[in-house]
Amino acid sequence: QVQLVESGGGLVQQGGSLRLSCVASGTIFSIYTMGWYRQAPGKQRELVATITEGEGTKYADSVKGRFTISRDNAKITVYLQMNALKPEETTVYYCNLVMTWRTVPYWGQGTQVTVSS
């Protein structure tokens, strides 16, 4: 059993910053990637950023230069530093964990980010 617990969401003004954290626990080995996705109501879940165990990163074009993903392998934790937030980025952010031996990813329960204008 694997659990992902996100924290750090909340309300921030336009242009502000938030730092999301996601701690993974359970039977975890051979991690391929950890990452963050977001899903607005009525829309598909979209990639925000991912990071491999070797710290290779991938970002959505819309967040490049503003968001930074990082991880602590010893703590099995992934972070997302979000700067210069925009109101249209108001939505639920989900943590994601992919292991090399399993095709189905694990998901956290989500954390709400609200950016006021």
C-alpha distance (Angstrom), angle and dihedral (degrees) to the residues before:
residue distance angle dihedral
Q1 . . .
V2 3.78 . .
Q3 3.78 126.5 .
L4 3.77 129.1 -167.9
V5 3.79 117.4 -164.4
E6 3.79 119.0 -168.9
S7 3.77 127.4 -162.1
G8 3.78 139.6 166.0
G9 3.77 101.6 69.0
G10 3.76 121.6 130.2
L11 3.78 146.5 113.3
V12 3.79 120.8 -42.2
Q13 3.77 135.3 164.0
Q14 3.77 122.4 -109.6
G15 3.78 109.0 -78.0
G16 3.77 92.3 24.0
S17 3.79 130.8 120.5
L18 3.77 138.7 -119.3
R19 3.78 132.9 179.9
L20 3.79 118.3 -146.4
S21 3.79 122.4 -159.4
C22 3.78 130.9 -165.9
V23 3.79 123.6 -170.0
A24 3.78 119.4 -163.6
S25 3.79 123.6 -154.9
G26 3.78 138.0 172.8
T27 3.78 131.7 48.6
I28 3.77 100.6 -7.1
F29 3.77 128.1 159.4
S30 3.79 138.7 138.0
I31 3.79 95.0 28.8
Y32 3.78 113.3 -163.4
T33 3.79 100.0 -176.6
M34 3.77 142.6 -14.6
G35 3.73 120.1 -159.7
W36 3.75 154.8 143.3
Y37 3.77 130.6 -100.1
R38 3.78 131.5 176.0
Q39 3.76 134.1 -152.7
A40 3.77 127.7 -163.6
P41 3.82 119.6 -159.3
G42 3.77 111.2 -78.2
K43 3.78 93.5 8.6
Q44 3.77 135.3 99.4
R45 3.76 120.4 -98.0
E46 3.79 108.6 -97.0
L47 3.77 133.9 -159.0
V48 3.78 116.4 -106.0
A49 3.80 101.0 172.6
T50 3.79 140.9 -30.0
I51 3.78 134.3 -165.8
T52 3.79 130.7 -162.9
E53 3.78 125.9 -140.2
G54 3.80 86.3 -101.5
E55 3.81 88.1 54.5
G56 3.75 96.9 -109.3
T57 3.80 107.0 154.9
K58 3.78 137.9 -153.1
Y59 3.79 126.0 -170.5
A60 3.76 137.2 -172.1
D61 3.79 108.9 -109.7
S62 3.79 90.5 -119.6
V63 3.82 93.6 62.4
K64 3.80 101.9 38.0
G65 3.78 111.2 126.2
R66 3.81 92.9 16.5
F67 3.81 105.4 57.7
T68 3.79 127.2 53.3
I69 3.78 125.0 -166.6
S70 3.78 121.5 -158.2
R71 3.78 138.1 162.9
D72 3.77 142.9 -154.5
N73 3.79 106.7 -144.9
A74 3.79 93.9 -168.2
K75 3.81 90.9 56.2
I76 3.82 94.3 35.4
T77 3.77 87.6 -129.3
V78 3.77 131.2 141.2
Y79 3.78 125.3 -161.4
L80 3.78 134.5 -161.5
Q81 3.78 117.8 -160.1
M82 3.79 107.6 -161.9
N83 3.79 119.0 -166.7
A84 3.79 132.5 176.1
L85 3.79 91.2 21.3
K86 3.79 119.7 -162.4
P87 3.82 128.8 -147.4
E88 3.80 90.8 -118.8
E89 3.81 88.1 62.7
T90 3.78 89.9 68.5
T91 3.77 105.9 122.8
V92 3.80 144.2 93.7
Y93 3.79 116.5 -60.2
Y94 3.79 119.4 -151.5
C95 3.78 130.5 -158.9
N96 3.80 116.8 -135.0
L97 3.80 132.5 -162.5
V98 3.79 124.8 -170.6
M99 3.77 122.5 -173.2
T100 3.79 122.3 -160.4
W101 3.80 94.2 -122.2
R102 3.78 98.2 48.0
T103 3.80 126.0 64.2
V104 3.81 95.8 -161.8
P105 3.82 113.7 75.4
Y106 3.77 125.8 -138.9
W107 3.79 119.8 -120.4
G108 3.76 134.8 -158.7
Q109 3.77 123.2 -133.1
G110 3.79 93.0 -103.0
T111 3.77 135.2 -112.6
Q112 3.79 124.3 -126.0
V113 3.78 119.3 -122.5
T114 3.79 116.5 -169.6
V115 3.80 121.4 -173.8
S116 3.79 115.3 -168.3
S117 3.79 122.5 -152.4
